[in-house]
Amino acid sequence: MEYVYSALVLHAAGKKVDEAGLANILKAAGAKVDEARVKAMVAALEGVNIDEAIKGAAVPVAAAPAAAAAQAKPEEKKEEKKVEEEEKEEEALAGLGALFG
């Protein structure tokens, strides 16, 4: 991820995303620089409009709360089912205990 972040920093600063720039940012951050990964990142970003990629990846702010609410409902149901299953197991074990009592 640090390679992606370095590329975004260069882009935000209006600099060209190149091998030297990426390596310099990583070194300044105290990260170990892997030259092969630097070259791969520069090659992967060649011809990519970073501004358009960011816009395409951004989630609209109004959709975020709705998505979070939709995700919360299934989790609540799972928790309810888990509690019910645990109760059934406890009842079954209590019944078995009477056999050996």
C-alpha positions in Angstrom: 0.0 0.0 0.0 2.9 2.4 0.7 3.7 2.3 -3.0 0.2 3.4 -3.9 0.2 6.1 -1.3 3.5 7.4 -2.6 2.1 7.6 -6.1 -0.9 9.5 -4.8 1.3 11.9 -2.9 3.3 12.6 -6.0 0.2 13.1 -8.0 -1.4 15.4 -5.4 1.8 17.5 -5.4 1.6 17.9 -9.1 4.7 15.9 -9.7 5.3 13.2 -12.3 4.9 9.7 -10.9 8.3 8.1 -11.7 10.7 5.7 -10.1 12.9 8.3 -8.5 10.0 10.1 -6.9 8.4 7.0 -5.5 11.8 5.8 -4.1 12.4 9.2 -2.5 9.1 9.3 -0.8 9.5 5.8 0.5 13.0 6.5 1.8 11.8 9.7 3.5 9.1 7.8 5.2 11.6 5.3 6.5 10.2 2.4 4.4 12.4 -0.2 2.7 12.4 0.4 -1.0 11.9 -2.6 -3.3 13.1 -1.4 -6.7 11.1 -4.1 -8.5 7.9 -3.0 -6.8 8.7 0.6 -7.7 9.1 -0.3 -11.3 5.9 -2.3 -11.3 4.0 0.5 -9.8 5.2 3.0 -12.3 4.5 0.6 -15.2 1.0 -0.1 -13.8 0.2 3.6 -13.7 1.5 4.4 -17.1 -1.4 5.8 -19.2 -3.8 5.9 -16.2 -5.7 9.1 -15.5 -5.3 9.1 -11.7 -8.0 11.7 -11.2 -10.5 9.6 -13.1 -9.5 6.5 -11.2 -10.0 8.3 -7.9 -13.5 9.6 -8.9 -14.4 6.1 -10.0 -13.4 4.5 -6.7 -15.1 7.1 -4.6 -18.4 6.2 -2.9 -21.0 8.9 -2.9 -21.5 10.3 0.6 -25.2 9.8 0.6 -24.9 6.1 -0.3 -22.5 5.3 2.5 -25.0 5.4 5.4 -27.5 3.3 3.4 -24.9 0.7 2.7 -23.8 0.6 6.3 -27.4 0.2 7.4 -28.0 -2.6 4.9 -24.9 -4.5 6.2 -26.0 -4.1 9.9 -29.3 -6.0 9.5 -27.9 -9.4 8.4 -25.4 -9.2 11.3 -28.2 -8.7 13.8 -30.0 -11.8 12.4 -26.9 -13.9 12.7 -26.4 -12.9 16.3 -30.0 -13.8 17.1 -29.7 -17.2 15.4 -26.4 -17.9 17.3 -28.0 -17.1 20.6 -31.0 -19.4 19.8 -28.7 -22.2 18.8 -26.7 -21.9 22.0 -29.9 -22.0 24.1 -31.0 -25.2 22.2 -27.7 -26.8 22.9 -27.9 -26.0 26.6 -31.4 -27.5 26.8 -30.3 -30.6 25.0 -27.3 -31.0 27.4 -29.5 -30.5 30.4 -31.8 -33.3 29.2 -28.8 -35.6 28.7 -27.6 -34.8 32.2 -30.9 -36.2 33.7 -30.2 -39.6 32.1 -27.0 -40.0 34.1 -28.2 -38.1 37.2 
